[in-house]
Amino acid sequence: MGKAALSVIDNFPRAMLCILFGTLSALVIGCDNQGKVDIGKDGEITQGTATLKCTKPQRRYASDVDGAVSAAVKTAGQAATGDVSAKVKSEVVKLQDYSQQGLDVDLILFRICEMSINRGFTNEQTIGLFNAALAGWVGGAKASPSPQAQVPSAAPASEWLTAKATIPGCGDSGCYKPAKVCGPIPAGKTYTGNSRNFVDSFNLAWGEWEKNNPLPDGSQVCRWFIQHSHNVTREVSFEYELAG
């Protein structure tokens, strides 16, 4: 195997090296192997036979992630021999979606290793598939948009309006007369249900704001003020919040 091929796989997981090094060089230690061989110069087999198989990554993946990888590699492996590399690359790009669930390239290369053995691909063909997978993985990562912080939507702009009224005395000593104090809801606005700053010019002497108030009807917001004084005219007001 040439130096160029070696440089391509320097960073491969050791489980992948078994399929790459059919010559059973020293790097094949990371693979499961059976049989007896004599290793000569540059890792060449001088005599003997051996059976190699791919070793699954020690890292455990969720079943749905592993299943997705297996299905993708199986799909690629069903292509015609000359089209497998391109299909591997396109399928690996799709697998980028599973990177958020912890998927890394080692599982992909392992499944390609299995598929290569099943189809009887040569080392050179398998290296080509690995390169295609790595290109798809790296290229897919670059193409995938990085997660963006979710910016909360701005709350609708709100404003406070003032409802006011002049309430005359109720006429008879000891009287209790409700007066409705209302403010308009302009078109395109909605009442938020918030109100504040309830004011009475007579400081709530012989008068009070009612706790039970009419519901807004879409055109105005109202509150009841109960006048207890028979001869005091008072100015009352409150603020209410509108959105939109």
C-alpha positions as CSV (number, residue, x, y, z in Angstrom):
1,M,0.0,0.0,0.0
2,G,1.5,3.4,-1.0
3,K,2.3,6.3,1.3
4,A,-0.6,8.3,-0.1
5,A,-3.1,5.6,0.9
6,L,-1.5,5.4,4.3
7,S,-1.8,9.2,4.8
8,V,-5.5,9.1,4.0
9,I,-6.2,6.6,6.8
10,D,-3.9,7.9,9.5
11,N,-6.9,9.2,11.4
12,F,-9.2,6.2,10.9
13,P,-10.4,4.3,14.0
14,R,-8.4,1.2,14.6
15,A,-11.4,-1.0,13.9
16,M,-11.3,0.2,10.3
17,L,-7.7,-0.8,9.8
18,C,-8.4,-4.5,9.4
19,I,-10.1,-4.0,6.0
20,L,-7.6,-1.5,4.9
21,F,-4.5,-3.6,5.7
22,G,-5.2,-6.9,4.0
23,T,-1.5,-7.3,4.1
24,L,-1.7,-7.8,7.9
25,S,0.8,-5.2,8.7
26,A,1.5,-4.4,12.4
27,L,-1.5,-2.1,12.4
28,V,-3.8,-5.0,12.0
29,I,-3.5,-5.6,15.8
30,G,-6.7,-3.6,16.2
31,C,-8.8,-6.1,14.3
32,D,-10.2,-9.5,15.2
33,N,-8.2,-12.1,13.2
34,Q,-7.9,-15.8,13.1
35,G,-5.3,-18.0,11.5
36,K,-1.5,-18.0,11.4
37,V,0.7,-16.0,9.1
38,D,4.3,-15.0,8.9
39,I,4.8,-11.3,8.4
40,G,7.7,-10.1,6.2
41,K,9.2,-6.8,5.2
42,D,6.7,-3.9,5.2
43,G,4.0,-6.1,6.6
44,E,3.7,-8.5,3.7
45,I,2.5,-12.0,4.3
46,T,5.3,-14.4,3.5
47,Q,3.2,-17.5,4.2
48,G,0.0,-18.7,5.9
49,T,-3.6,-17.5,5.9
50,A,-5.8,-15.4,8.0
51,T,-9.4,-14.5,8.3
52,L,-10.3,-10.9,9.1
53,K,-13.5,-9.2,10.2
54,C,-14.5,-5.7,11.1
55,T,-14.6,-4.8,14.8
56,K,-17.6,-2.7,15.9
57,P,-16.6,0.6,17.8
58,Q,-16.6,0.2,21.5
59,R,-18.8,3.2,21.9
60,R,-22.4,2.3,22.1
61,Y,-24.9,4.1,19.9
62,A,-28.7,4.3,20.3
63,S,-30.5,1.7,18.3
64,D,-32.2,4.3,16.0
65,V,-28.9,5.9,15.2
66,D,-27.2,2.5,14.4
67,G,-30.3,1.5,12.4
68,A,-30.1,4.7,10.3
69,V,-26.4,4.1,9.6
70,S,-27.0,0.5,8.6
71,A,-29.9,1.4,6.3
72,A,-27.9,4.2,4.7
73,V,-24.9,2.0,4.0
74,K,-27.1,-0.8,2.8
75,T,-28.7,1.6,0.3
76,A,-25.3,2.7,-0.9
77,G,-24.1,-0.9,-1.2
78,Q,-27.0,-1.8,-3.5
79,A,-25.7,0.5,-6.2
80,A,-23.7,-0.7,-9.1
81,T,-20.0,-1.1,-8.3
82,G,-19.0,2.1,-10.1
83,D,-21.6,4.1,-8.4
84,V,-21.1,3.0,-4.8
85,S,-18.7,5.8,-3.8
86,A,-21.0,8.5,-4.9
87,K,-23.9,6.9,-3.2
88,V,-22.0,6.4,0.0
89,K,-21.1,10.1,0.0
90,S,-24.7,11.3,-0.5
91,E,-26.0,8.9,2.1
92,V,-23.4,10.0,4.7
93,V,-24.4,13.7,4.1
94,K,-27.9,12.8,5.1
95,L,-26.6,11.1,8.3
96,Q,-25.4,14.5,9.5
97,D,-28.8,14.9,11.1
98,Y,-27.9,12.2,13.6
99,S,-24.7,14.0,14.7
100,Q,-26.9,15.9,17.3
101,Q,-27.6,12.4,18.8
102,G,-24.0,11.6,19.1
103,L,-23.3,9.9,15.7
104,D,-19.6,9.9,14.7
105,V,-17.8,8.7,11.7
106,D,-16.5,5.6,13.3
107,L,-19.8,3.8,13.2
108,I,-20.2,4.7,9.5
109,L,-16.8,3.4,8.6
110,F,-17.5,0.2,10.5
111,R,-20.7,-0.4,8.5
112,I,-18.9,0.3,5.3
113,C,-16.2,-2.1,6.3
114,E,-18.8,-4.8,6.7
115,M,-20.5,-4.0,3.4
116,S,-17.1,-4.0,1.6
117,I,-16.3,-7.5,2.9
118,N,-19.8,-8.8,1.9
119,R,-19.4,-7.4,-1.6
120,G,-15.8,-8.6,-1.9
121,F,-14.3,-5.2,-2.6
122,T,-10.6,-4.8,-2.9
123,N,-8.6,-2.7,-0.5
124,E,-8.4,0.1,-3.1
125,Q,-12.1,0.1,-3.6
126,T,-12.7,0.1,0.2
127,I,-10.3,3.0,0.7
128,G,-12.3,4.8,-2.0
129,L,-15.5,4.2,-0.1
130,F,-13.9,5.4,3.2
131,N,-12.7,8.6,1.4
132,A,-16.1,9.2,0.0
133,A,-17.7,8.7,3.4
134,L,-15.2,11.1,5.1
135,A,-15.8,13.7,2.3
136,G,-19.6,13.4,2.8
137,W,-19.3,13.6,6.6
138,V,-17.0,16.7,6.6
139,G,-18.8,18.3,3.7
140,G,-22.2,17.7,5.3
141,A,-21.0,19.2,8.5
142,K,-19.9,22.4,6.7
143,A,-23.2,22.6,4.9
144,S,-25.3,22.1,8.0
145,P,-26.2,25.4,9.6
146,S,-24.8,25.8,13.1
147,P,-27.5,25.8,15.8
148,Q,-28.7,29.4,16.4
149,A,-29.8,30.6,19.7
150,Q,-33.5,31.0,19.8
151,V,-34.3,34.7,20.0
152,P,-37.6,35.2,21.8
153,S,-40.2,37.1,19.8
154,A,-40.5,40.6,20.9
155,A,-43.7,41.2,22.9
156,P,-46.3,43.4,21.1
157,A,-45.8,47.0,21.9
158,S,-48.1,48.3,24.6
159,E,-49.4,51.6,25.7
160,W,-51.4,53.0,28.6
161,L,-54.4,55.1,28.1
162,T,-56.4,57.0,30.8
163,A,-60.1,56.7,31.3
164,K,-61.6,59.6,33.3
165,A,-65.0,61.0,34.3
166,T,-66.6,63.8,36.4
167,I,-69.0,62.4,38.9
168,P,-71.5,64.8,40.6
169,G,-73.0,64.2,44.0
170,C,-75.7,61.6,44.1
171,G,-78.3,64.1,45.5
172,D,-79.6,62.5,48.7
173,S,-77.8,62.1,52.0
174,G,-76.6,58.5,52.3
175,C,-77.0,57.7,48.7
176,Y,-75.0,55.0,46.8
177,K,-74.9,55.7,43.1
178,P,-72.7,53.8,40.7
179,A,-71.1,55.7,37.8
180,K,-69.4,54.0,34.9
181,V,-65.9,55.3,34.0
182,C,-64.8,54.2,30.5
183,G,-62.0,54.6,28.1
184,P,-62.0,53.7,24.3
185,I,-60.1,50.8,22.7
186,P,-58.8,52.1,19.3
187,A,-59.1,50.0,16.2
188,G,-56.3,47.4,16.0
189,K,-55.7,47.4,19.7
190,T,-56.6,44.9,22.4
191,Y,-57.0,45.3,26.1
192,T,-54.4,43.3,28.0
193,G,-56.5,43.1,31.2
194,N,-54.1,45.3,33.1
195,S,-55.1,48.5,34.8
196,R,-53.5,50.8,37.4
197,N,-53.4,54.3,39.0
198,F,-57.0,54.5,40.3
199,V,-57.5,58.2,41.2
200,D,-60.3,60.0,43.1
201,S,-59.9,63.8,43.6
202,F,-61.8,63.4,46.9
203,N,-59.3,60.7,48.1
204,L,-62.0,58.1,48.3
205,A,-63.9,59.9,51.1
206,W,-67.6,59.0,50.6
207,G,-66.8,57.0,47.5
208,E,-65.0,53.9,46.2
209,W,-64.0,51.9,43.2
210,E,-66.1,48.8,42.7
211,K,-64.2,45.5,42.6
212,N,-66.6,43.8,40.2
213,N,-66.5,45.5,36.9
214,P,-68.0,45.1,33.5
215,L,-66.1,43.1,31.0
216,P,-64.5,45.0,28.1
217,D,-66.7,44.8,25.0
218,G,-63.9,45.3,22.5
219,S,-64.6,49.0,22.1
220,Q,-64.0,50.3,25.6
221,V,-62.7,49.5,29.0
222,C,-64.9,50.5,32.0
223,R,-64.8,50.5,35.8
224,W,-67.5,51.3,38.3
225,F,-67.1,54.1,40.8
226,I,-69.6,54.2,43.7
227,Q,-70.5,57.8,44.7
228,H,-71.6,58.0,48.4
229,S,-71.6,61.8,48.7
230,H,-74.8,63.7,47.9
231,N,-73.0,67.0,47.2
232,V,-69.4,66.4,46.3
233,T,-68.4,66.5,42.6
234,R,-65.3,64.5,42.1
235,E,-62.8,63.8,39.2
236,V,-61.9,60.1,38.9
237,S,-59.6,58.3,36.5
238,F,-57.7,55.1,35.9
239,E,-55.1,53.8,33.4
240,Y,-55.5,50.7,31.2
241,E,-53.0,48.9,29.0
242,L,-53.5,48.2,25.3
243,A,-51.4,46.0,23.0
244,G,-51.0,45.9,19.3
